[in-house]
Amino acid sequence: MGKDCGKHGDDDFRQGCRRFITILVVLAILVGIIALIVYLVLRPTHPRFYLQDATLRQLDLSNSTGGVLSTTIQVTVASRNPNDRVGVYYDRLDVYASYKYQQITVAASLPPVYQGHGDVDVWSPVLAGPNVPFAPYLADAISQDCQAGYLILQVKIDGRIRWKVGSWISGHYHLFVTCPAFLVTAGGNGSPGASGFRFQTTTYCHVEV
């Protein structure tokens, strides 16, 4: 009887060891899968944005009330998702134009969209800024730029995105995009105005997530 009890005890010990090793292997696999998902979610390649066109329709500067700028510009912005396994939900995208870090148009909201692997989306919003208060030093700067025959604006996008890996969707991340818009004329026109300005070239945007 004593020998039989000993054998049963050894068998129970072996079975316990096998169960423990199996649990460890399963846990290691789960940790690996979770780590992979977290890596893909937290460190995907950010979307790539390009400013394809910018048409300046209005640029009126008035000093009668201490400096007021009215601007209307239509822009064409493209975005591409370079990730092979990560999709992007654009839940909010607000686009506006600025000059030397001052916002000169009201933000235009783009429709929410899901961007799959390698997909490209293009938007062409009209950005308007009627009667925006303008600092005197900025009024002087924009007048000098126009006289020189060029104008550099920034098209900015402020938004919130989520990453999608398989059926898993992340929380929200802040997206901030800055696209330089190079506008030139054949020669100086002497005063601020939209007439004669043309978009020079497609530009790559700086993206922060």
C-alpha positions as CSV (number, residue, x, y, z in Angstrom):
1,M,0.0,0.0,0.0
2,G,2.8,2.4,0.8
3,K,4.5,1.8,-2.5
4,D,1.2,2.5,-4.4
5,C,0.7,5.7,-2.5
6,G,4.2,6.8,-3.5
7,K,3.5,6.1,-7.2
8,H,0.2,8.0,-7.1
9,G,2.0,10.9,-5.4
10,D,4.7,10.9,-8.2
11,D,2.0,10.9,-10.9
12,D,0.1,13.8,-9.3
13,F,3.3,15.7,-9.0
14,R,4.1,15.1,-12.7
15,Q,0.6,16.1,-13.8
16,G,0.8,19.2,-11.6
17,C,4.1,20.1,-13.3
18,R,2.7,19.6,-16.8
19,R,-0.3,21.8,-15.9
20,F,2.0,24.5,-14.6
21,I,4.2,24.4,-17.6
22,T,1.2,24.5,-19.9
23,I,-0.2,27.5,-18.1
24,L,3.2,29.2,-18.4
25,V,3.4,28.5,-22.1
26,V,-0.2,29.8,-22.6
27,L,0.5,32.9,-20.6
28,A,3.8,33.5,-22.6
29,I,1.9,33.3,-25.9
30,L,-0.9,35.6,-24.6
31,V,1.7,38.1,-23.4
32,G,3.5,38.0,-26.7
33,I,0.2,38.5,-28.6
34,I,-0.7,41.4,-26.3
35,A,2.7,42.9,-26.7
36,L,2.5,42.7,-30.5
37,I,-0.9,44.4,-30.5
38,V,0.3,47.1,-28.2
39,Y,3.3,47.7,-30.3
40,L,1.2,48.0,-33.5
41,V,-1.3,50.2,-31.8
42,L,1.1,52.5,-30.0
43,R,3.8,52.7,-32.6
44,P,2.2,52.7,-36.1
45,T,3.6,54.9,-38.9
46,H,1.7,58.1,-38.8
47,P,-0.5,59.0,-41.8
48,R,1.2,61.0,-44.6
49,F,-0.3,64.3,-45.6
50,Y,0.3,66.4,-48.7
51,L,-0.9,69.8,-49.8
52,Q,-1.7,69.4,-53.4
53,D,-3.2,72.8,-54.2
54,A,-4.1,76.2,-52.7
55,T,-6.1,78.8,-54.5
56,L,-6.1,82.3,-52.9
57,R,-9.5,83.9,-53.7
58,Q,-9.4,86.8,-51.3
59,L,-6.7,88.7,-49.4
60,D,-7.9,92.1,-48.3
61,L,-6.0,94.1,-45.6
62,S,-7.6,97.1,-44.0
63,N,-5.9,99.4,-41.5
64,S,-9.0,101.6,-40.9
65,T,-9.9,99.8,-37.7
66,G,-6.4,99.0,-36.5
67,G,-5.7,96.1,-38.8
68,V,-8.3,93.7,-40.2
69,L,-7.6,90.9,-42.7
70,S,-10.2,89.1,-44.8
71,T,-9.0,85.9,-46.4
72,T,-10.6,83.2,-48.6
73,I,-8.5,80.2,-49.8
74,Q,-9.4,76.8,-51.2
75,V,-7.0,74.1,-50.4
76,T,-6.6,70.5,-51.6
77,V,-5.1,68.1,-49.0
78,A,-4.4,64.4,-49.5
79,S,-3.8,61.8,-46.8
80,R,-2.4,58.3,-47.2
81,N,-2.2,55.5,-44.7
82,P,1.2,53.8,-45.2
83,N,0.6,51.0,-42.7
84,D,0.0,47.4,-43.9
85,R,-1.9,46.2,-40.9
86,V,-3.2,49.3,-39.2
87,G,-6.3,51.2,-40.2
88,V,-7.0,54.8,-39.2
89,Y,-10.3,56.4,-38.0
90,Y,-10.3,60.1,-38.6
91,D,-13.0,61.1,-36.1
92,R,-12.4,64.9,-36.2
93,L,-10.4,67.0,-38.7
94,D,-10.5,70.8,-38.4
95,V,-8.6,72.7,-41.1
96,Y,-7.6,76.4,-41.0
97,A,-5.0,78.7,-42.5
98,S,-2.4,80.8,-40.6
99,Y,0.2,83.4,-41.3
100,K,3.3,83.6,-39.1
101,Y,1.6,81.5,-36.4
102,Q,-1.6,83.6,-36.4
103,Q,-4.8,81.9,-37.5
104,I,-6.4,83.9,-40.3
105,T,-9.4,81.7,-41.2
106,V,-12.2,80.0,-39.4
107,A,-11.6,76.2,-39.0
108,A,-13.5,74.1,-41.5
109,S,-14.6,70.6,-40.3
110,L,-14.0,67.7,-42.6
111,P,-16.3,64.6,-42.6
112,P,-15.2,61.7,-40.5
113,V,-13.7,58.8,-42.5
114,Y,-12.0,55.4,-42.0
115,Q,-8.8,54.9,-43.9
116,G,-7.8,51.4,-44.6
117,H,-4.4,49.9,-45.4
118,G,-2.7,52.0,-48.1
119,D,-5.8,54.0,-48.8
120,V,-5.7,57.7,-49.9
121,D,-8.3,60.4,-49.1
122,V,-8.5,63.8,-50.6
123,W,-10.3,66.9,-49.3
124,S,-10.8,70.3,-50.9
125,P,-12.3,72.7,-48.2
126,V,-12.8,76.4,-48.7
127,L,-11.2,78.3,-45.7
128,A,-12.6,81.7,-45.0
129,G,-11.6,84.4,-42.5
130,P,-13.8,87.5,-42.7
131,N,-12.5,90.6,-40.8
132,V,-9.9,88.9,-38.6
133,P,-8.1,91.3,-36.3
134,F,-4.5,91.6,-37.5
135,A,-1.5,92.9,-35.5
136,P,0.3,95.9,-37.1
137,Y,3.6,94.1,-37.4
138,L,1.9,91.2,-39.3
139,A,0.2,93.7,-41.6
140,D,3.6,95.2,-42.4
141,A,5.1,91.7,-43.0
142,I,2.3,90.6,-45.3
143,S,2.5,93.8,-47.3
144,Q,6.3,93.3,-47.7
145,D,5.8,89.7,-48.9
146,C,3.2,90.8,-51.4
147,Q,5.4,93.5,-52.8
148,A,8.2,90.9,-53.1
149,G,5.9,88.7,-55.1
150,Y,5.5,85.7,-52.8
151,L,3.5,84.6,-49.8
152,I,3.9,81.7,-47.4
153,L,0.9,80.5,-45.5
154,Q,0.4,77.4,-43.4
155,V,-2.5,75.1,-43.8
156,K,-3.0,73.4,-40.4
157,I,-5.1,70.4,-39.4
158,D,-6.1,69.7,-35.8
159,G,-7.9,66.4,-35.3
160,R,-8.5,63.2,-33.3
161,I,-7.8,59.7,-34.7
162,R,-8.0,56.1,-33.6
163,W,-5.9,53.1,-34.8
164,K,-7.6,49.8,-35.8
165,V,-5.7,46.5,-35.7
166,G,-7.9,43.6,-36.7
167,S,-11.1,44.0,-34.6
168,W,-9.3,46.0,-31.9
169,I,-9.7,49.8,-31.9
170,S,-7.5,52.1,-29.8
171,G,-8.5,55.2,-27.8
172,H,-8.2,58.6,-29.3
173,Y,-4.9,60.2,-30.3
174,H,-4.3,63.9,-31.1
175,L,-3.3,64.6,-34.7
176,F,-1.7,67.9,-35.7
177,V,-0.6,68.6,-39.3
178,T,1.2,71.6,-40.7
179,C,1.5,72.1,-44.5
180,P,3.4,75.1,-46.0
181,A,1.6,76.8,-48.9
182,F,4.1,78.6,-51.2
183,L,2.2,81.2,-53.3
184,V,4.1,83.3,-55.9
185,T,3.5,85.9,-58.6
186,A,5.4,86.7,-61.7
187,G,6.3,90.0,-60.1
188,G,5.4,92.2,-57.1
189,N,1.9,93.6,-57.2
190,G,2.7,96.4,-54.7
191,S,-0.1,95.7,-52.2
192,P,-1.8,92.8,-50.5
193,G,-4.3,91.0,-52.8
194,A,-5.3,87.6,-54.2
195,S,-4.8,88.7,-57.8
196,G,-1.8,87.1,-59.5
197,F,-0.8,84.6,-56.7
198,R,-0.4,81.0,-57.8
199,F,0.3,77.8,-55.8
200,Q,3.9,76.8,-56.6
201,T,4.3,73.1,-55.8
202,T,2.9,70.2,-53.9
203,T,4.4,70.1,-50.4
204,Y,4.9,67.4,-47.8
205,C,3.2,68.2,-44.5
206,H,4.7,67.7,-41.0
207,V,2.6,65.3,-39.0
208,E,2.5,64.9,-35.2
209,V,0.5,62.1,-33.5
